[in-house]
Amino acid sequence: MTASERLPPINGSLVLSRFDALIEAGFVHYDDHQKIIEHTDGDLKFHFILTKALAKKPTLSTPPEQVLVQGQNKSPLSLMQQRPGSDINTNGYEIDDGSKSHFRIANKFCFSRPHLMMLTCDGYRRQHEPLDRSDLEAAWTTLAALNDPATDYVVFYNCGRDGGCSRLHKHMQLMPLPADGFATAFLNSHVAKEPRVPFEWFYYRFEDGAITSATIANIYAQLLRQATKAWKNCTGNTVADGEACPHNVAFTTRWMVVIPRRRAAINKEAGVNSLGMLGVIAVATEREIENWVRLGLTKSLRELGVTREKSIV
C-alpha cells in the first residue's frame, strides 16, 4: 500500500467489509463452514473450533521462504515486501492506517470473523517482550471502536515460544470470541467461586466506570508480576532483561487474565495459545480433537501452564 492509498478510520462495518474482501481475493483463509464441537473433561467445558483455515498455518519452525501467501492472481508475495526486522508479510492485509506505534491487519489464518492482528510499526520488536503502555493503548482503543451490543471482542497476546506464538514480530490478536470456554463463562459472570482450573491464572474483573489505557497497563503489570512469581517458583528460571516470562494475556472490556506458561504444546497436534488455555481450542482436523481427548484436556493444560499449588474446593 502506498502513502497515497489512505484507509478510513477503523469501525466495525468497515472492518468486516475489508476483511470479507480479503477473503474473496484469496489473501485470507476463513472457513464459512467451521464447526464448534463441545467436550467436557471433569468439571471443565471446552469448545473446539474445527476449521480448514488453519491447515496451512505456519509455526516458528516453518522456514521463512515457505511463509508466502498467494493473492487473487495466485502469485506469491515477495518476502522483500516485509517490514525491516519483521517475519510477517503484511503487504495487502492492512485494515487501516493505524497509529505511530501500531497498525492493524487481517490475520491470514482465521477462526473468527473478523480476526485481526495489531503489530508494532517497529518490525524489530519481539514477541518475548511484555506488553507496554503503547501496546495496551492501541488494543483498548480498538476494542472501544469495534465493540457494539451485538459483538464482543477479545484481545489476546501469546508471549514467547512457550506461550504459543507462531511469529516473532510483536503482535496482539483481536476477534469476536467464536465460542465460550470454561474460563470466559466464569469471567463474564458475577460468580465468585472459580472453576477447577488446573493451572495458575491471575485475573481481574473491571469495575463499572471509566477504564483508561493507564488503568489497563497498571492491571496488566500487577497480574504479570503474580504470573512471573509463579513461573519462577515452578521452573527455577529467571527472566532476561527486556523480556517477560512465557505467558498468555487475554482481555475484554470486562476482564483481563494472565496465565504463565511452561510449554507451548504436548505434541505436534496438541498445542494452544491464549484462547486454548481459556477452553477454546482451534484445530484443523478431527484427528487433533481425538488426540486432545486421548491425552486428557485438563491434564494437558496443567502441563502447558504452571501447575496450581492448591486446588479449588
C-alpha positions as CSV (number, residue, x, y, z in Angstrom):
1,M,0.0,0.0,0.0
2,T,1.4,3.4,-0.9
3,A,1.2,6.6,1.1
4,S,-1.5,8.0,-1.2
5,E,-3.8,5.0,-0.5
6,R,-5.1,6.0,2.8
7,L,-7.6,3.7,4.6
8,P,-10.5,5.2,6.5
9,P,-10.6,5.2,10.4
10,I,-11.5,1.9,11.9
11,N,-15.1,0.9,12.7
12,G,-16.9,-2.4,12.8
13,S,-18.7,-2.2,9.5
14,L,-15.6,-1.1,7.6
15,V,-13.5,-3.8,9.2
16,L,-15.9,-6.5,8.2
17,S,-16.2,-5.2,4.7
18,R,-12.4,-5.0,4.3
19,F,-12.0,-8.5,5.9
20,D,-14.5,-10.1,3.6
21,A,-12.9,-8.5,0.6
22,L,-9.6,-10.1,1.6
23,I,-11.3,-13.5,1.9
24,E,-12.8,-13.1,-1.5
25,A,-9.5,-12.1,-3.0
26,G,-7.8,-15.2,-1.6
27,F,-5.5,-13.5,0.8
28,V,-7.2,-14.5,4.0
29,H,-8.2,-18.1,4.9
30,Y,-11.5,-18.4,6.6
31,D,-13.8,-21.4,6.7
32,D,-17.5,-20.5,6.5
33,H,-18.4,-24.0,7.4
34,Q,-16.3,-24.3,10.5
35,K,-17.8,-26.3,13.4
36,I,-18.0,-25.9,17.1
37,I,-17.6,-29.2,19.0
38,E,-18.2,-29.2,22.7
39,H,-16.3,-31.6,25.1
40,T,-16.5,-31.8,28.9
41,D,-13.5,-33.0,30.8
42,G,-14.2,-33.4,34.5
43,D,-15.7,-30.1,35.7
44,L,-14.4,-28.1,32.7
45,K,-16.2,-27.4,29.5
46,F,-14.2,-27.0,26.3
47,H,-15.1,-25.9,22.8
48,F,-13.1,-27.0,19.7
49,I,-13.3,-24.8,16.6
50,L,-12.8,-27.2,13.7
51,T,-11.7,-25.2,10.7
52,K,-9.9,-25.9,7.5
53,A,-8.5,-22.4,7.6
54,L,-5.7,-23.5,9.9
55,A,-4.4,-26.3,7.8
56,K,-1.5,-24.3,6.3
57,K,-0.8,-22.0,9.3
58,P,3.0,-21.7,9.8
59,T,4.8,-22.2,13.1
60,L,8.1,-20.9,14.4
61,S,9.8,-23.9,12.8
62,T,8.4,-23.1,9.4
63,P,11.2,-21.8,7.1
64,P,10.7,-18.1,6.2
65,E,10.8,-18.9,2.5
66,Q,7.7,-21.0,2.9
67,V,5.7,-18.3,4.7
68,L,4.3,-16.9,1.4
69,V,0.7,-16.1,0.7
70,Q,-1.0,-16.1,-2.6
71,G,-3.3,-13.4,-3.7
72,Q,-6.1,-13.2,-6.3
73,N,-3.7,-13.9,-9.2
74,K,-2.2,-16.9,-7.3
75,S,1.3,-15.3,-7.4
76,P,3.3,-15.4,-4.2
77,L,4.0,-12.2,-2.4
78,S,7.7,-11.3,-2.2
79,L,9.5,-11.6,1.2
80,M,11.1,-8.3,0.3
81,Q,7.8,-6.6,1.0
82,Q,8.1,-7.3,4.7
83,R,9.0,-4.5,7.1
84,P,12.6,-4.4,8.3
85,G,13.1,-6.9,11.1
86,S,9.6,-8.5,10.6
87,D,8.8,-12.1,9.9
88,I,5.2,-11.3,9.0
89,N,4.3,-10.2,5.5
90,T,1.6,-7.5,6.0
91,N,1.5,-6.0,2.5
92,G,-2.1,-6.0,1.2
93,Y,-3.6,-7.1,4.5
94,E,-4.0,-3.7,6.1
95,I,-7.3,-2.9,7.7
96,D,-6.5,0.8,8.5
97,D,-3.5,3.2,8.7
98,G,-3.1,2.6,12.4
99,S,-1.1,5.0,14.6
100,K,2.5,6.0,15.1
101,S,3.1,2.8,17.2
102,H,0.8,0.1,15.8
103,F,-1.1,-0.9,12.7
104,R,-3.9,-3.4,12.1
105,I,-4.1,-6.1,9.5
106,A,-6.3,-9.1,8.8
107,N,-4.9,-12.4,10.1
108,K,-4.1,-14.8,7.3
109,F,-5.4,-17.9,9.1
110,C,-8.7,-17.2,10.9
111,F,-11.2,-18.9,13.1
112,S,-13.4,-15.9,13.7
113,R,-14.8,-13.1,11.6
114,P,-13.1,-10.8,11.6
115,H,-9.8,-11.9,13.0
116,L,-7.3,-9.1,13.3
117,M,-3.6,-8.6,14.2
118,M,-2.2,-5.4,15.8
119,L,1.5,-5.2,15.1
120,T,4.1,-2.8,16.2
121,C,5.3,-0.4,13.5
122,D,8.8,-1.3,14.6
123,G,9.5,-4.7,13.0
124,Y,12.3,-5.3,15.4
125,R,10.0,-5.5,18.5
126,R,9.7,-9.1,19.6
127,Q,7.0,-11.5,20.9
128,H,9.0,-12.3,24.0
129,E,8.7,-8.8,25.3
130,P,5.9,-7.8,27.8
131,L,3.1,-5.6,26.6
132,D,3.8,-1.9,27.2
133,R,1.7,1.1,27.6
134,S,1.5,1.8,23.8
135,D,0.5,-1.8,23.1
136,L,-2.3,-1.7,25.6
137,E,-3.5,1.8,24.5
138,A,-3.7,0.6,20.8
139,A,-5.6,-2.5,21.9
140,W,-8.0,-0.7,24.2
141,T,-8.7,2.0,21.5
142,T,-9.5,-0.7,19.0
143,L,-11.8,-2.5,21.4
144,A,-13.7,0.7,22.1
145,A,-14.1,1.3,18.3
146,L,-15.3,-2.2,17.4
147,N,-17.4,-3.3,20.3
148,D,-21.2,-3.0,19.9
149,P,-24.2,-4.5,21.7
150,A,-24.1,-7.5,19.2
151,T,-20.4,-8.2,19.1
152,D,-18.0,-8.6,22.0
153,Y,-14.3,-8.7,21.1
154,V,-11.3,-10.2,22.9
155,V,-7.7,-9.2,22.7
156,F,-5.0,-11.8,23.3
157,Y,-1.2,-11.9,23.3
158,N,0.9,-15.0,23.1
159,C,4.2,-14.1,24.8
160,G,7.2,-16.2,23.9
161,R,7.6,-19.6,22.2
162,D,6.3,-21.4,25.2
163,G,3.3,-19.0,25.2
164,G,2.3,-20.3,21.8
165,C,3.4,-17.6,19.4
166,S,4.0,-18.6,15.8
167,R,5.7,-15.4,14.6
168,L,8.4,-13.3,16.2
169,H,7.3,-9.7,15.2
170,K,5.5,-8.4,18.3
171,H,1.7,-8.5,17.7
172,M,-1.6,-8.9,19.5
173,Q,-4.7,-10.5,18.1
174,L,-8.3,-9.4,18.2
175,M,-11.5,-11.1,17.4
176,P,-15.1,-11.8,18.5
177,L,-15.0,-14.9,20.7
178,P,-16.1,-17.7,18.4
179,A,-17.2,-19.9,21.3
180,D,-17.4,-20.0,25.1
181,G,-14.9,-21.9,27.2
182,F,-14.8,-22.7,31.0
183,A,-12.8,-19.5,31.7
184,T,-14.7,-17.0,29.7
185,A,-18.0,-18.3,31.0
186,F,-16.7,-17.7,34.6
187,L,-15.1,-14.3,33.9
188,N,-18.2,-13.0,32.1
189,S,-20.3,-13.9,35.1
190,H,-20.6,-12.4,38.6
191,V,-19.9,-15.8,40.2
192,A,-17.2,-15.7,42.9
193,K,-16.4,-19.5,43.0
194,E,-13.8,-20.4,40.4
195,P,-13.9,-23.4,38.2
196,R,-11.4,-26.2,38.9
197,V,-8.7,-24.7,36.7
198,P,-5.6,-27.0,36.9
199,F,-3.0,-24.2,36.3
200,E,-2.1,-20.9,37.8
201,W,-4.1,-18.0,36.4
202,F,-4.4,-14.4,37.5
203,Y,-7.5,-12.4,36.6
204,Y,-9.2,-9.1,37.3
205,R,-12.8,-8.1,36.6
206,F,-13.1,-4.4,35.7
207,E,-15.4,-2.4,37.9
208,D,-18.1,-0.2,36.4
209,G,-16.8,3.3,35.5
210,A,-14.2,4.8,33.2
211,I,-11.4,2.4,32.2
212,T,-8.4,4.0,30.6
213,S,-5.3,2.6,28.9
214,A,-3.4,3.7,32.0
215,T,-5.7,1.6,34.2
216,I,-5.3,-1.4,31.9
217,A,-1.5,-1.0,31.9
218,N,-1.4,-1.0,35.7
219,I,-3.7,-4.0,36.0
220,Y,-1.6,-6.0,33.4
221,A,1.6,-5.1,35.3
222,Q,0.1,-6.3,38.6
223,L,-1.1,-9.6,37.1
224,L,2.2,-10.2,35.2
225,R,4.1,-9.8,38.5
226,Q,2.0,-12.5,40.0
227,A,2.4,-14.8,37.0
228,T,6.1,-14.2,36.9
229,K,6.5,-15.2,40.5
230,A,4.5,-18.4,40.0
231,W,6.6,-19.2,36.9
232,K,9.9,-18.6,38.7
233,N,8.8,-20.7,41.7
234,C,7.8,-23.6,39.4
235,T,10.7,-23.5,36.9
236,G,13.6,-22.1,38.9
237,N,14.4,-19.9,35.9
238,T,15.0,-16.2,35.6
239,V,13.7,-13.6,33.1
240,A,16.2,-11.9,30.9
241,D,16.3,-8.1,30.8
242,G,13.7,-6.7,28.3
243,E,11.8,-9.9,28.2
244,A,8.9,-11.4,30.1
245,C,8.2,-15.0,31.3
246,P,6.3,-17.0,28.8
247,H,2.7,-16.1,29.3
248,N,-0.7,-15.5,27.8
249,V,-2.9,-12.5,28.3
250,A,-6.4,-12.0,27.2
251,F,-8.8,-9.2,27.9
252,T,-12.2,-7.8,27.0
253,T,-13.9,-4.6,28.2
254,R,-15.0,-6.5,31.3
255,W,-11.9,-8.5,32.5
256,M,-8.3,-9.4,32.0
257,V,-6.4,-12.7,32.6
258,V,-2.7,-13.5,32.6
259,I,-1.5,-17.2,32.5
260,P,2.1,-18.2,32.9
261,R,3.2,-21.0,30.6
262,R,5.8,-23.7,30.7
263,R,5.3,-25.3,27.3
264,A,3.6,-24.4,24.0
265,A,2.5,-27.9,23.2
266,I,2.2,-31.5,24.4
267,N,3.0,-32.8,20.9
268,K,2.7,-31.6,17.3
269,E,-1.1,-31.9,17.3
270,A,-1.8,-30.6,20.8
271,G,-0.6,-27.0,21.3
272,V,-2.5,-24.0,22.4
273,N,-2.3,-20.2,22.5
274,S,-4.1,-17.8,24.9
275,L,-7.6,-18.8,23.9
276,G,-6.8,-22.5,24.2
277,M,-5.8,-22.0,27.8
278,L,-9.3,-20.5,28.3
279,G,-11.0,-23.6,26.9
280,V,-11.4,-22.5,23.2
281,I,-9.1,-24.6,21.0
282,A,-8.9,-24.1,17.3
283,V,-8.0,-27.2,15.3
284,A,-7.7,-28.1,11.6
285,T,-8.7,-31.8,11.8
286,E,-10.9,-34.2,13.8
287,R,-7.7,-36.2,14.4
288,E,-6.4,-33.3,16.5
289,I,-9.6,-33.4,18.6
290,E,-9.2,-37.1,19.1
291,N,-5.6,-36.6,20.2
292,W,-6.6,-34.0,22.7
293,V,-9.3,-36.2,24.2
294,R,-6.9,-39.1,24.4
295,L,-4.2,-37.0,26.2
296,G,-6.8,-35.6,28.5
297,L,-7.7,-31.9,28.2
298,T,-7.4,-30.9,31.8
299,K,-4.2,-32.9,32.3
300,S,-2.7,-31.3,29.2
301,L,-3.4,-27.7,30.2
302,R,-1.9,-28.5,33.6
303,E,1.3,-29.4,31.9
304,L,1.2,-26.5,29.5
305,G,0.7,-23.9,32.3
306,V,2.1,-23.7,35.8
307,T,0.5,-26.4,37.9
308,R,-1.7,-24.9,40.5
309,E,-0.3,-25.2,44.0
310,K,-3.7,-25.6,45.6
311,S,-6.9,-27.0,44.3
312,I,-10.2,-25.1,44.2
313,V,-12.7,-26.7,46.6
